[in-house]
């Protein structure tokens, strides 16, 4: 058996990884938390690990891991789907890095995560009282979480298979089984331990029936039945490759039917308004539901609309500033040198004041899209060529339109589906973007899209 020098726990939020870490630490197998979480290093509020700061780790992510590999005893950390993507391949390439894969029923995991957000109770010991709470099941949020989990596990499994390696697979229920924990520690090299008892300093936080945790339990059951519980159509989730994003698709019944496959950051607002004027819009589709819709609408047409990379990045910039995610903005300020003012001053920025910040943001996008940062690529700024490649894993659009021609192009497509209506007019381009330096920065960030789709330097 391979003598392991380090280990990684592949897991997700609310899968029991804190309990597993506590069990390992209690038996002298050090686990350093979420060592590659983009927002902190190891644990929240911790400033350094092995004397490395967040900025040090960002500059040389493998250096932190080398400290663990070179330690006298086997050491490791927890790694989630949105942790530093630069570390995935080095970890998988090293056969002396033990891979532990921890999973949990995705419904339990999602509900537990929402309850933790609602109560701010992320861990519970024997002396603490759980706060009773209920959450509403959100089908769209659950589908997104499920797709991320499926994609992450698919990626791990394929990487193991390609390298002829194996992992120690654990389910949430295994974490309180002393026999399983003993086997895990023996596998990691602690064969001197006769028996490993699970850590006792953490207790289950929500040991209630699911019907008592969710306000719309019947709706949740109906959604899960429609969500293909046997995973006959698994969604790949390789990064920076994109999944098909079917829940974001929109359909209308008018004529022979239209299917809109939106690109995040594109002109979705005008297109959705145009579709609504044609008839009732259906959204939040599953892959199974969309296949049924396609079968029921022979002669339908599917389309997407591309936006020039510069105004699309401008849209992503504003979405980032408006998002309810102060941690992302803090990370951009502290690690990626994007000179954002404090959150309370963002709304007061003038267009002229935004431009130098936007220029630095474009350089961050260039590095992020090239896999040179520890932050996973956000769908709102992912390359449009990758988004379309993700669509093709479910079905390619009949028409790839451009925003500046969508009135003509979508009108042509609509008539092919039996609808006599011109497409929507494009939104005007912000004048402040007519800047040579910004055009160069956008092209440097999105060169692949410029080449793939023939975008001109000037929108």
Order of alpha helices (4+ residues) and beta strands (2+ residues): beta-alpha-beta-alpha-alpha-beta-alpha-beta-alpha-alpha-beta-alpha-alpha-alpha-beta-beta-alpha-beta-alpha-beta-alpha-alpha-alpha-alpha-beta-alpha-alpha-alpha
